[in-house]
């Protein structure tokens, strides 16, 4: 399965690259979310969704990759819903 690892956003003449490590697996096997600053307020919503989808699934590498892609898709969708570009979600002050 292909998982998005980088997003590139252009700001004027500069281009910034963001590593999208928004869902990883902690030492104890639990998933750890690191959402962009502007999406952190919605973290409970995403945690609930992931919990419903993966409640009966083992914590395998394949499921982690699926959850990572689902998390990225959720972020893109949430940004559209709240009216900001994905790139904007990474900036807490803008």
N, C-alpha and C positions, 0 to 999 in steps of 0.2 A: 504494500500500500504506500502510496506517495503522500507525504505529509509536508505542508508548507513550512519551511524553516526560515525564510527571509522575505521581508516585504520591502520594497524600495519606494520611497516617496520623494517626489521632487518639490523643492521649495525654492522658487525663483530659479537661480542658476545652480543652486546647490542640490545635491541628492544625498539623502540620509538612508542608511540601511539599518533595519531593525531586526534583531534576532527574536523570533517569536517563540520563546521558550515559556509559553503561558501555562502549560500543563506538563508536569514532570512527576516522577515517582520518587517519593522520599525513602529514607533508609528503612523504615518499618513497612514499606510497601504501599503506604497510602499515597493517593494522588495529591499533588500540591499545585494550587492555582496561583499564578502571578499575572493577574489581569492588568491591562494598561490603566493608568490612573483614572481616566474618565469613565471607565467601565467598572471600576471596583465597587461602586455603590450598588451595582446589580449582581454582585457575586453570589448572593444567596439564591437568586433565580437560576443561575447556571449550575450551582451545586445541586440544587433540587432536580434539575433536568438530568444531569449526569447520574445522580443517585437512582432515579426512576429507570433510566435506560440500562445501567450496568449493575443493578442490585443483585441479580442472580448470576452474574458472570464472574469467572475467575480473573484475577489481576495478571493477565498474560501480556506479553509484548504486543501482540496483535490488537488486543483490546485497548491498550494504552495508545497505540497509534490511531485507532478509530476514535477514541475519546479526544485526542489532540486535534484531529481534523474536525470533529464535531464542535470543539471549543472555538476553533478559528472561525468556522462557519457561523457559530452563534455570535461571535464578536462582530463579524461583518454585518450580520443581520441586525444586531442591536444598534450598531452605529447608524445604519440606514433608518431605523425606527426613531432614533432620537435626533436625527438630522445632522450628523457630523460625518466627516470622512474618517476612514479607519486610521489614517495617518494622524489626524487630530487627536484621537483617543490616547495617543502616547504622550501628549503634552498636557501636563496638569494645569499649567497657567494660561493656556490659550482657549 
